[in-house]
Amino acid sequence: MRIRPKDSTTLQNKNIAFFDPGGGFATNPSLMYIADKLLSYGAHLELYYRFNRDLPPIGKNIIQHPFPQKITFCLEDLEETLRSLKWYFMTTAWKGKKILKTKQYDLVFGINSGGIIAADNYARGKNIPVVYLPYEIFFKDELRTKWECLEKEEEIVDSRNAKIVVIQDNQRAYLIKKENHLEASQFVYLPVSPPSSDRPQRTNYLRDKFNIPKTKRIVLHTGSFEEWNCANEIIYSLPYMPENVVLVIHTRSIPKRTDKVMALVRGQKDNLILSTTPLENQVYEKMVSSADIGLAFYKQTPPNRFHQKNIEHIGLSSGKFASYVKHGLPVITLSNQSTYRELISKYSFGKCISSFDQLPAAINSIISNYSFHRQEAKRLFAQKLDPNNYWPNLFEKICELID
């Protein structure tokens, strides 16, 4: 018998834990969506994560603990061993491990490599089901240090124990299935995306906050602003932008004063606005809905394990791309992203460019046919990215694990 979410009380008073070693829970719309859904069915949620004061607060009824980071001793990688010791004591990871020993959960979620290792380590021998959420995919042939290789070996074993692997699209499912030797039956799909709204409204958030005149079109970049987001290319394109365009860069976290990219940004004045205050989810959505065009650029930057094949095939794991099209923002992407290149052949959500000298023309082209691209962006979201389309299947699988 299939479980219908509106009738189910399976999750009522169930204790569920998330293990997030990266600390980006509040900035991941997929995680916030899952948490909202579980809370709405009466589950009790606890989160083990690395607190970061530079990121927005979670702002939900979720009990929070320090991530139970284990101490990694690797004589062949002294730098990582010292970093592990620092994290253990300075982030009170020892306290998280102590708290975890007193807890009894009905279900645990492991986020990314470190999260699935912590989740499986807790659940092992307790007959507690584990769900794996790999928002980052690491590849053995791209790892640099002995510590990264050891972590990858442990992740592969623990991910195969997961009852469910929540993945964003077919391409990323293929990649991690091959890399971690997973079974197709483990996969359930959920894009990194905010849920649909009944009537998403355009706002004047950015215009009011930064006194941007109505004669200017707002082009928005959100999230990290670094080399792998093509930050340098965006900055160097500024002098060639159309005169009626202003670029707003909203960073994911507060940048450090020593940040070299930010130093370049602060040298620009005329058509650039820098927003560095972390925003809670609802305010972030208001900001996005006040822009006109979104930028979603990614490129490989070896040797960082996060920014090679993982970024080349980011696909529907890009939360900002999903947020843009939800609010009807036409998006400009790079044609090196196979997923976006395929989507734009079916949905004219904006423009895919092959080089940054095409960026000004792409902006002008979108503006000249704006209503069409806006409607196409919304159509893409409704058909491919709205998490409400995927939730019933994931919810049923979760209920089967707990019931």
N, C-alpha and C positions, 0 to 999 in steps of 0.2 A: 504493500500500500504506500503510495507516494504521500509525503508529508507536505501539507500546504502551510506556508509561513503564517497566514492569517489565523489558522486554527491551532497552531502548535504551541504547546507550553513546555516543550522539551528542554529549552534553555533556562527555564525559570529557576533562579537561585543556584545555577551552576557556576562553579569557580573556574575562571579561565585566565591564563597568564600569557603575556607577550614578552619575548626576549629580544630586545633591540640594542645591539652593541654600538650602532652608529649614532643613536640619539636623535634621528630626524623624524620621529614619529609624527610630530605636529605638522610637518611640512609635506607629508605624503598623503594625498587625498584618498588613496586606496585604503590605507591603514585607518584613517579617520572614518571612512565610510563603513568599514567592517566593524570598528568599535561602536559606532552609532547604532548599527543594526543589532549587534549582540546585546547592547544595553537596552534597546527597545523591547527585547524579548525577555528581560528580567535577569540577564546574566550579571555576575559580579566580575569585574575586570581588574587585573593588576598588571602593571608594566614594570619590567626590569630594564633600565636603560641608562645611558650616560648623559646625565643632565648637562645642558649647554645653555648658559645664560644669554648667549648671543642669538639664540633661536626663539621663536614665539612659544608661549606656554601651550600646553595641550588643552587646557580649558574644558575638561570633561570629568565626569564622575568616575575617574580611574585612579586607583591607589598606585602610587609610584615608589619604586625602590631602586637602589643602585644596582647596576648590572653586575652579576656575579662573575666578574672577570677572573679567570684563573691565571696563576703565575706561569709564564712560559719560560722554561729553561732550555736554551739552545746554545751550546758552546760554539757552534759554527756561526751563530748570528748574535754576537754580544750586544749589538745595538738594539735589537728587538727584545732581548732579555731585559735590558735596563729599562726600556720603554714599558714593558709588561710590569715590572716592579713598581715603576712610577704610577701607572694606572691603578694598580692594586691598592696602594696605600693612599694616594692623593684623591682618588674618586670614591673612597670608602667601599671598594668592591668587596672587601672582606665582610662588610656589614650585609651586603646583598646575599652573599653565600650563607651567612648565619641565619638571615630571615628565611631563605628558601628552604632550609632544613625543617622549619616548623610548618610548612605549607602543604596542603593537599588540594591539588587541582584536578578538574575533570577533563581538561583539554589544555594543550599548550601550543603556542605559535612560535616558531623560530624564524626570525627575520635575517636574511642574508647568511653568509657563511658562519660567522661567530654566533649568530642567534640559533641556528639549527643545531650547532654543537652543544650549546648550553641547554637547549630544550630537550634534546635527546639524552644528554647526560642526566638531567633531572628525571625524565620519564622512564628511563631504562630500568626494567625489573618491577615497575609499578603498574603495568598494564594501562598506562595513560596514553591516549592517542596524540600524535604530533602532526601539526600542519606546518609545512615549509613555505616561506614567502621569499623567493629569491629575486629581489629587485635589482641586485647586482650579480652578474655571472662572471666568475673568475675561470681562466683557462690555464691548464697546466703548462702549455708551451709559452705562456707570457709571464710566468712567475719568476722572480729574481732571486729571492733569498731562501735559505733552508727553512726558515720559519713559515713563509708563505706556502712552501711545498708541503710541509707537515700539516698545516691547517687545511689545505685542499684535500689531502688524503683523508683526514678525519671528516671533513664536510661530505665527501662522496659516500662514505660508509653511513653516516647519520642521515643523509637525505634519502637514501634507499630505504631507511626505516620509516620515513614519513608516510602516513596514510593518505595525505593529500598534498600535492604541490600546486600552489596557486601561482599561475603564470599569466603573462600579459597578452601574448599573441602566439600564433603558430610558429613564427620564426624563432622566437626566444625559447619556446617549448622544444623545438628541434635541437637548438644549440645545447641547452642544459641536459636534455635527454641523452645526447651523444656524449657530452663531457662527463656526466655523473653516472652514466649507465642506469638510467631510470626507466620505469615502465610507463607506457602510454596511459595505462589505467590510473596512474597517480594524478594526472593533470586535471585541473579545473581552471577555467579561464576567468580573469577579471582584470581589465585594463587599469592602469594608474590614472584615475579620473574622478572628479567630483560628481555627485549625483545630479540629475536633472532638476530643474526648478519648474514649478507650475507656470510662472510668468517671469522669467529672468529679465530684469529691467536695466536699461542703460542708466548709468549714474554720471554725476559730474565730479566724482571723487578727486581725480587728478587735476582737473581744471580748477576746482575750488582750492585745493591744497597748494598748488604751485602757481596759481594765477595765470593759467594758460588760456590765451584768447580763443574764441570759437573759430577764428579763421585758420587756426593751426590744426593739422592732423597729428594725432598722438600715436607714435610707433613705440611699442613696449617690449622690453626684454626683462624677464624675471628669472630669479634663481641665482645660482652661482654665476659669477662673471670672471672667468679665468680663461686660460689658453684653450682648454678643451671645449669651451663654449664659443670659440672664435672671437674672444674679447678684443684682441688686437686688430683683427680685420674690421670689426664693427667700428672701433674708434677711428681707424684710418679712413673709413668710408664717410665719416661725418661731414667733411667739407664738400662732399659731392651730393649730399642729400637734397631733395627738392626744398625750395625756400619755404613752402607752407607746411613743413614737417618739423616736429620736435621729437627727439628721442628721449624716452624715460627709461632709465636703468634702475630696476628695483632688485636689490641684492637679497639673497636668501638669509644671510646673517650679517652682522655688523662687521665690515672689513677692518682689518688692522691698518694702522697708519703706515706701516712699512710695506704694505701691499703695492707691488710695482705697477700692476694693472690699474689700480685705483689712482695712483699718481698720474698716470696718463689721462684718466678720466677727468680728474680735477683740473687738468690743464685746458680742458674744453669748456667753453662757456655759452656760446651763442645759441646752439640748437640742441643742448643736452641738459637733462635734469637728472640728478642722482638722488635716489631714495634708498636709505640704508636702515630704516627702522623696521624690525621684524613685525609682521602683522599676523594677528589671529585669522583663522580661516575665513570667517564671514567678512572681515574687513578686506582681506586679500581679494576675495571675489568681487567686492565693490570696486576695488582698484582696477582689476582686469576689465570689468564691464564698462569702465569709463574710457578705455583706450579705443583706438580705431584699427590698428594692425599689430599683430604679434610676431616676434622673431623667435625661431627655434632652431638654433644652429649647434651642430655637434661635429667634432672631428677627433681622430685618434691622436693621442699624445704619449707615445711610449717614453719611459718604460713603466709608467703607472698602471697597475693591474685593473683599476677602475675605468681607465680611459683608452682602452684598446678595442678589442672586438665587442666588449660589453657596451661601449658607446656607439660603435659603428652600427650595431644592430639594436639601438635603443627602442625603436618602434613605439608600441603602445605603452611603454614604460615611462614615457615622458609626461609628467603631470602638468607641466606648463602648456604643452601642446593641447592636451585635453581641456584645460581650463580656458584657453583661448577660443577654441571652436565651440565650446559650450555657450559662451557669451556672444557668439557670432562674429568673432574677430577673424578676418582673413589672416592666414599665416604664411610667412615666407620661410622656407626651409632650404636645405642643400640637397642637390640631387644625388649625393653620395649615400643618402639614407634610403635604402631599398624599400622600406615600408611606406615612407611618405611618397616616394616616386611611384609606387603602385597605387596608393590611395588617390593621388591627384589625377590619375587617369580615369577614375570613377567619380570623384568629387572635386570640383574646381574650388577647393577651399582657400586657394591663394596662389602662390607661385613657388616652384622649385628652381633654384638658380644653381649654376655650376661654378660660378666664380663671383667674387664680391664686387667686381666692376659692373655686374648686372643688377646690383641691389637698388640703385636709384630708379632705374627703368621699371623694375618689378613693383616698387612702391607706386609709381605713377600709373602703371597699368591697372593695379588693384583699385586705386582711387577713381579711375575713369569708369570702372564697371563695379562700383562698390556694392550695391544692393545685391547683385547676382552672387558675388563671392561670399557675402555675408550669409545669404540663405544656404549656399552650398556648405559652408562651415557648420551651420546648425544641422543640416541634413546628415553630414558625416557624424556629428556627435550623437544624434538620435539613433542612427542605425548601427554604429560601430563602437561607440565609446561610453555610452550611458551605462554605468554599473548596474542600474536597476534591471537591465536586460539579462545580466549574468547572475545576479544574486540568487534567484530561486534555486538554481542548480547547486551553487555552492552551499546555500543554506541547508538544502536537503542532505548533502554529503556530510555536513557538520553534525546535523541531527542524528544521522545514522551512526556516527562515531560515538556520540554521547549516550544515545538511547539504549 
